């Protein structure tokens, strides 16, 4: 078995996480925040993608995308119930997971696994890692995902079953804490390519590879924003602010959809940056 790939985990980071857990009273502050509505109002954002006529699918492909769970003391697990309850209503063909499953040790992700195991999209569940995941034991996360029936994609593509076997999910590693490899990510991909990555900065690593629609998270939409959505807090990365939330045209490529994500990073509060499930229908 390979060793964990984390580059940033240290005794200092472990101490910081322990202090954060203590400050948040082991999740009790997040519970109060959720009950007061300070995790934001969970919702669904919808997009459609029209492929060229020569690559039109036999029937519309419904993709669900969720990112930035941040399981741990800063996020109350009830928000995950909201997410998967909506997933049961939407009945997507495929579920894409955009990384940052924990804020802290990998075992925090255990709270997600029963919910993921009970979710059965017919074309599969696929995940990439974010910077928080690669700051802890990513191998432990991979094992959890495997038991929950989730395919972890590290610079590789997997093609969906019929009738969507002209579509591949292409998962690229996190641009800053991972080892992104665009050529490997798209190697063997089918004619229609869905790019799955954690941060918008993955666009900088594409090396002229083509995709039809891309998904990213990482930004939380700022997590705390002005009433017009302008973010006040932004994570690392040169593309985090220009691609902070929404759907963006990318020159010579498909659009990129950037989600606000689901959970709360570090502080258990979202203001004007509501959590969401993204539903994208590819036709």
C-alpha angles and dihedrals in degrees: 000000000000121000120251112277098218114140101182108043113118141152087262091055091048089053091049091052091050091052091048091051090051093047090051091048093240093300100319092112089053090051091054090046093052093048090050091052093249094129086069129244112298115232147158125252117199132206136171129207122199113205122208112278093252090058099039110143122242088245134358115286113221113208124190117201125190127169145170101034094166094194108196139073095324096058127056111224092228088079087063089054088054090052097049093042087058090046089057089055095046097048096200122195091229137017121215121194118201105200141254094097093164142032099209133356119015093244089072086077091069088088089066098050102078089050093048092045091054092051112089114180105178095232097047147256122275132187141187127192128249132205093273091052091051090050090065136034102313091176090061089051091050091053092049091050092049091055089050092052095252121141111222111213118204106174095326142108129226123193120225122240123258134321085033097042091125088068127081129189106222112198118195125195121250110284098226109026097028135051107257116200113182096188092054092043093060099031110129093001120156125246094275113054128196112195116213118187138145104235133031087236087078085083087073090060099050096101092204095309115151129230134170101217129001134202129202140159129176098112100074085209083279090303086233112048142159118264089265090056097256105150121240097184122044133178125229123294135083093245096047095092101041090044097035098133140348139031119319132188112233116206113252091001145066124288122277119226113203116195129207087224130219114269138048123259118218096329120053096229136098120186121184089343105091122195115252152183113223117217116192122182115203114201 
